[in-house]
Amino acid sequence: RDVYAEAKGNGFDVKALRTIVRLRKQDENERAEQETILETYMQALGML
């Protein structure tokens, strides 16, 4: 938590950092599958 507080103090977006850490912990194939599903849904909703 101290790391995130320091990062926030230096102007970093803590929410984005937490997301990056979570994604790095995932298996590469699992991450790719989730990204594909998200992209498919976003296209269906006209967001891309």
N, CA, C and O atoms as CSV, one atom per row, in Angstrom:
chain,resi,resn,atom,element,x,y,z
A,1,ARG,N,N,0.826,-1.199,0.000
A,1,ARG,CA,C,0.000,0.000,0.000
A,1,ARG,C,C,0.862,1.251,0.000
A,1,ARG,O,O,0.498,2.262,-0.601
A,2,ASP,N,N,1.987,1.184,0.665
A,2,ASP,CA,C,2.885,2.338,0.664
A,2,ASP,C,C,3.388,2.638,-0.739
A,2,ASP,O,O,3.600,3.795,-1.103
A,3,VAL,N,N,3.575,1.583,-1.521
A,3,VAL,CA,C,4.050,1.762,-2.895
A,3,VAL,C,C,3.015,2.537,-3.704
A,3,VAL,O,O,3.361,3.445,-4.460
A,4,TYR,N,N,1.745,2.172,-3.541
A,4,TYR,CA,C,0.690,2.865,-4.275
A,4,TYR,C,C,0.545,4.311,-3.809
A,4,TYR,O,O,0.290,5.198,-4.624
A,5,ALA,N,N,0.701,4.557,-2.528
A,5,ALA,CA,C,0.623,5.924,-2.010
A,5,ALA,C,C,1.758,6.768,-2.579
A,5,ALA,O,O,1.562,7.926,-2.947
A,6,GLU,N,N,2.937,6.178,-2.645
A,6,GLU,CA,C,4.082,6.901,-3.210
A,6,GLU,C,C,3.868,7.159,-4.697
A,6,GLU,O,O,4.168,8.244,-5.195
A,7,ALA,N,N,3.345,6.153,-5.406
A,7,ALA,CA,C,3.083,6.315,-6.837
A,7,ALA,C,C,2.062,7.424,-7.068
A,7,ALA,O,O,2.220,8.238,-7.977
A,8,LYS,N,N,1.014,7.455,-6.242
A,8,LYS,CA,C,-0.001,8.501,-6.366
A,8,LYS,C,C,0.615,9.870,-6.112
A,8,LYS,O,O,0.288,10.840,-6.795
A,9,GLY,N,N,1.500,9.946,-5.134
A,9,GLY,CA,C,2.184,11.195,-4.835
A,9,GLY,C,C,3.056,11.679,-5.979
A,9,GLY,O,O,3.314,12.874,-6.119
A,10,ASN,N,N,3.512,10.730,-6.802
A,10,ASN,CA,C,4.341,11.074,-7.957
A,10,ASN,C,C,3.517,11.277,-9.226
A,10,ASN,O,O,4.071,11.436,-10.313
A,11,GLY,N,N,2.187,11.270,-9.084
A,11,GLY,CA,C,1.321,11.584,-10.212
A,11,GLY,C,C,0.835,10.390,-11.011
A,11,GLY,O,O,0.229,10.570,-12.068
A,12,PHE,N,N,1.084,9.166,-10.534
A,12,PHE,CA,C,0.626,7.990,-11.261
A,12,PHE,C,C,-0.828,7.691,-10.923
A,12,PHE,O,O,-1.307,8.041,-9.844
A,13,ASP,N,N,-1.521,7.050,-11.843
A,13,ASP,CA,C,-2.908,6.627,-11.637
A,13,ASP,C,C,-2.885,5.267,-10.944
A,13,ASP,O,O,-2.538,4.257,-11.556
A,14,VAL,N,N,-3.253,5.247,-9.676
A,14,VAL,CA,C,-3.165,4.032,-8.861
A,14,VAL,C,C,-4.096,2.941,-9.400
A,14,VAL,O,O,-3.739,1.763,-9.386
A,15,LYS,N,N,-5.270,3.319,-9.866
A,15,LYS,CA,C,-6.204,2.333,-10.409
A,15,LYS,C,C,-5.578,1.615,-11.608
A,15,LYS,O,O,-5.699,0.397,-11.734
A,16,ALA,N,N,-4.920,2.355,-12.472
A,16,ALA,CA,C,-4.259,1.755,-13.631
A,16,ALA,C,C,-3.116,0.847,-13.190
A,16,ALA,O,O,-2.926,-0.228,-13.758
A,17,LEU,N,N,-2.359,1.267,-12.188
A,17,LEU,CA,C,-1.258,0.442,-11.691
A,17,LEU,C,C,-1.772,-0.872,-11.115
A,17,LEU,O,O,-1.182,-1.927,-11.348
A,18,ARG,N,N,-2.857,-0.810,-10.373
A,18,ARG,CA,C,-3.435,-2.037,-9.802
A,18,ARG,C,C,-3.898,-2.981,-10.911
A,18,ARG,O,O,-3.729,-4.197,-10.809
A,19,THR,N,N,-4.476,-2.421,-11.960
A,19,THR,CA,C,-4.922,-3.230,-13.093
A,19,THR,C,C,-3.736,-3.905,-13.769
A,19,THR,O,O,-3.808,-5.082,-14.122
A,20,ILE,N,N,-2.656,-3.172,-13.948
A,20,ILE,CA,C,-1.459,-3.726,-14.575
A,20,ILE,C,C,-0.887,-4.864,-13.741
A,20,ILE,O,O,-0.510,-5.903,-14.283
A,21,VAL,N,N,-0.819,-4.676,-12.436
A,21,VAL,CA,C,-0.299,-5.729,-11.552
A,21,VAL,C,C,-1.179,-6.972,-11.642
A,21,VAL,O,O,-0.672,-8.092,-11.700
A,22,ARG,N,N,-2.502,-6.775,-11.653
A,22,ARG,CA,C,-3.428,-7.907,-11.751
A,22,ARG,C,C,-3.247,-8.645,-13.075
A,22,ARG,O,O,-3.247,-9.876,-13.106
A,23,LEU,N,N,-3.093,-7.895,-14.171
A,23,LEU,CA,C,-2.918,-8.513,-15.482
A,23,LEU,C,C,-1.600,-9.276,-15.581
A,23,LEU,O,O,-1.535,-10.326,-16.221
A,24,ARG,N,N,-0.559,-8.756,-14.956
A,24,ARG,CA,C,0.742,-9.431,-15.001
A,24,ARG,C,C,0.722,-10.762,-14.267
A,24,ARG,O,O,1.496,-11.663,-14.590
A,25,LYS,N,N,-0.159,-10.892,-13.281
A,25,LYS,CA,C,-0.263,-12.140,-12.517
A,25,LYS,C,C,-0.987,-13.230,-13.304
A,25,LYS,O,O,-0.847,-14.416,-13.002
A,26,GLN,N,N,-1.763,-12.827,-14.313
A,26,GLN,CA,C,-2.548,-13.786,-15.083
A,26,GLN,C,C,-1.673,-14.533,-16.083
A,26,GLN,O,O,-0.622,-14.053,-16.509
A,27,ASP,N,N,-2.143,-15.720,-16.438
A,27,ASP,CA,C,-1.522,-16.491,-17.508
A,27,ASP,C,C,-1.712,-15.731,-18.826
A,27,ASP,O,O,-2.750,-15.103,-19.038
A,28,GLU,N,N,-0.727,-15.787,-19.694
A,28,GLU,CA,C,-0.777,-15.031,-20.951
A,28,GLU,C,C,-1.983,-15.431,-21.800
A,28,GLU,O,O,-2.639,-14.570,-22.387
A,29,ASN,N,N,-2.280,-16.723,-21.869
A,29,ASN,CA,C,-3.423,-17.189,-22.668
A,29,ASN,C,C,-4.747,-16.734,-22.065
A,29,ASN,O,O,-5.664,-16.347,-22.789
A,30,GLU,N,N,-4.845,-16.780,-20.752
A,30,GLU,CA,C,-6.060,-16.330,-20.065
A,30,GLU,C,C,-6.283,-14.841,-20.303
A,30,GLU,O,O,-7.409,-14.402,-20.541
A,31,ARG,N,N,-5.210,-14.075,-20.238
A,31,ARG,CA,C,-5.298,-12.630,-20.456
A,31,ARG,C,C,-5.737,-12.342,-21.893
A,31,ARG,O,O,-6.583,-11.477,-22.120
A,32,ALA,N,N,-5.169,-13.058,-22.857
A,32,ALA,CA,C,-5.519,-12.852,-24.260
A,32,ALA,C,C,-6.988,-13.192,-24.506
A,32,ALA,O,O,-7.671,-12.498,-25.260
A,33,GLU,N,N,-7.471,-14.255,-23.872
A,33,GLU,CA,C,-8.870,-14.651,-24.025
A,33,GLU,C,C,-9.798,-13.578,-23.466
A,33,GLU,O,O,-10.801,-13.241,-24.095
A,34,GLN,N,N,-9.476,-13.043,-22.303
A,34,GLN,CA,C,-10.303,-11.993,-21.701
A,34,GLN,C,C,-10.301,-10.730,-22.557
A,34,GLN,O,O,-11.335,-10.078,-22.703
A,35,GLU,N,N,-9.145,-10.381,-23.122
A,35,GLU,CA,C,-9.063,-9.196,-23.977
A,35,GLU,C,C,-9.899,-9.378,-25.236
A,35,GLU,O,O,-10.542,-8.435,-25.697
A,36,THR,N,N,-9.896,-10.593,-25.799
A,36,THR,CA,C,-10.684,-10.882,-26.992
A,36,THR,C,C,-12.172,-10.763,-26.699
A,36,THR,O,O,-12.921,-10.177,-27.480
A,37,ILE,N,N,-12.597,-11.323,-25.568
A,37,ILE,CA,C,-14.014,-11.242,-25.180
A,37,ILE,C,C,-14.423,-9.787,-24.967
A,37,ILE,O,O,-15.478,-9.364,-25.440
A,38,LEU,N,N,-13.600,-9.025,-24.262
A,38,LEU,CA,C,-13.899,-7.616,-24.013
A,38,LEU,C,C,-14.010,-6.845,-25.328
A,38,LEU,O,O,-14.925,-6.040,-25.502
A,39,GLU,N,N,-13.085,-7.090,-26.246
A,39,GLU,CA,C,-13.110,-6.395,-27.534
A,39,GLU,C,C,-14.371,-6.756,-28.320
A,39,GLU,O,O,-14.980,-5.890,-28.948
A,40,THR,N,N,-14.760,-8.025,-28.286
A,40,THR,CA,C,-15.973,-8.473,-28.975
A,40,THR,C,C,-17.199,-7.751,-28.428
A,40,THR,O,O,-18.031,-7.266,-29.195
A,41,TYR,N,N,-17.310,-7.681,-27.104
A,41,TYR,CA,C,-18.445,-7.005,-26.477
A,41,TYR,C,C,-18.439,-5.514,-26.800
A,41,TYR,O,O,-19.491,-4.932,-27.064
A,42,MET,N,N,-17.279,-4.904,-26.780
A,42,MET,CA,C,-17.191,-3.471,-27.066
A,42,MET,C,C,-17.599,-3.187,-28.508
A,42,MET,O,O,-18.267,-2.189,-28.777
A,43,GLN,N,N,-17.205,-4.053,-29.432
A,43,GLN,CA,C,-17.611,-3.878,-30.828
A,43,GLN,C,C,-19.122,-4.028,-30.971
A,43,GLN,O,O,-19.761,-3.277,-31.708
A,44,ALA,N,N,-19.689,-5.002,-30.262
A,44,ALA,CA,C,-21.135,-5.226,-30.328
A,44,ALA,C,C,-21.912,-4.021,-29.800
A,44,ALA,O,O,-23.027,-3.752,-30.247
A,45,LEU,N,N,-21.328,-3.304,-28.857
A,45,LEU,CA,C,-21.983,-2.134,-28.274
A,45,LEU,C,C,-21.626,-0.834,-28.998
A,45,LEU,O,O,-22.062,0.245,-28.597
A,46,GLY,N,N,-20.829,-0.945,-30.070
A,46,GLY,CA,C,-20.461,0.228,-30.846
A,46,GLY,C,C,-19.451,1.127,-30.158
A,46,GLY,O,O,-19.393,2.326,-30.431
A,47,MET,N,N,-18.663,0.557,-29.273
A,47,MET,CA,C,-17.687,1.351,-28.522
A,47,MET,C,C,-16.329,1.397,-29.214
A,47,MET,O,O,-15.450,2.154,-28.803
A,48,LEU,N,N,-16.152,0.598,-30.255
A,48,LEU,CA,C,-14.884,0.600,-31.000
A,48,LEU,C,C,-15.116,1.002,-32.426
A,48,LEU,O,O,-14.170,1.063,-33.212
